[in-house]
Amino acid sequence: MKIDFIHKIKGFGHYPSEYRICICTENNMTYICFIDLDIGVSVTNASEHLATEIVGKLKLDPLYCRFFETYSYQNQETLDEIKYDWKKVGGDWVAVNPQWSFKTNDDIKKLFFT
């Protein structure tokens, strides 16, 4: 399965923001990449909001998901993996406490960008 779409949110509750979302599934793991389109709140600042909404919208189990973000920095594209703690709130999964780590793995990049 591969899904690619534009996702719109109100960043910090009121800033119109847009992100490209790429999702693919491989070996029972769902890989989700948030791509910063430079419209509204940065992908990094919206990370928890995006993860929470995408997991809820697609009814995913976050324990079987890996999350990534990419954005331009000094004319280069970054790729960071984001790990969250997940808690249930009113029956819904909510992402909290994001932790980022830089990735250079070409296999991960190929999932989203080929």
RAHU-V439635 format. One record per residue. SS is DSSP state (helix for helix, strand for strand, loop for the rest). PHI is phi in degrees with one decimal (none if undefined). Layout:
ss | phi
SS | PHI
SS | PHI
This chain:
ss | phi
loop | none
strand | -136.3
strand | -127.1
strand | -143.8
strand | -154.7
strand | -94.5
strand | -117.0
strand | -108.6
strand | -137.6
strand | -100.1
strand | -63.5
loop | 52.2
loop | 88.8
loop | -150.2
strand | -92.8
strand | -57.3
strand | -139.4
strand | -134.1
strand | -141.7
strand | -88.8
strand | -115.5
strand | -115.7
strand | -132.1
strand | -142.4
strand | -117.7
strand | -150.0
loop | 52.8
loop | 64.7
strand | -116.4
strand | -103.0
strand | -106.2
strand | -126.2
strand | -119.6
strand | -97.9
strand | -110.8
strand | -72.9
strand | -98.6
strand | 60.9
strand | -124.4
loop | 89.7
loop | -66.1
loop | -60.7
loop | -59.3
loop | -64.2
loop | -72.5
loop | -97.4
helix | -51.7
helix | -63.3
helix | -60.4
helix | -62.9
helix | -59.6
helix | -61.6
helix | -66.1
helix | -68.3
helix | -60.4
helix | -68.7
helix | -61.1
loop | -97.6
loop | 53.2
loop | -93.0
loop | -91.7
helix | -62.3
helix | -71.5
helix | -114.3
strand | -127.4
strand | -122.1
strand | -115.5
strand | -138.7
strand | -138.3
strand | -139.8
loop | -159.9
strand | -82.0
strand | -144.9
loop | 50.9
loop | 62.3
strand | -130.9
strand | -92.8
loop | -94.1
loop | -143.3
strand | -118.5
strand | -89.7
strand | -118.9
strand | -111.1
strand | -118.3
strand | -90.6
strand | -119.9
strand | -132.4
strand | -91.5
strand | -129.8
loop | 57.8
loop | 87.5
strand | -108.1
strand | -75.4
strand | -128.6
strand | -83.3
strand | -139.2
strand | 53.6
strand | -67.5
strand | -133.3
strand | -102.8
strand | -142.3
strand | -66.7
loop | -123.4
loop | -122.0
loop | -62.8
helix | -64.1
helix | -63.3
helix | -66.1
helix | -59.5
helix | -64.1
helix | -57.3
helix | -98.9
helix | -118.0
loop | -123.9
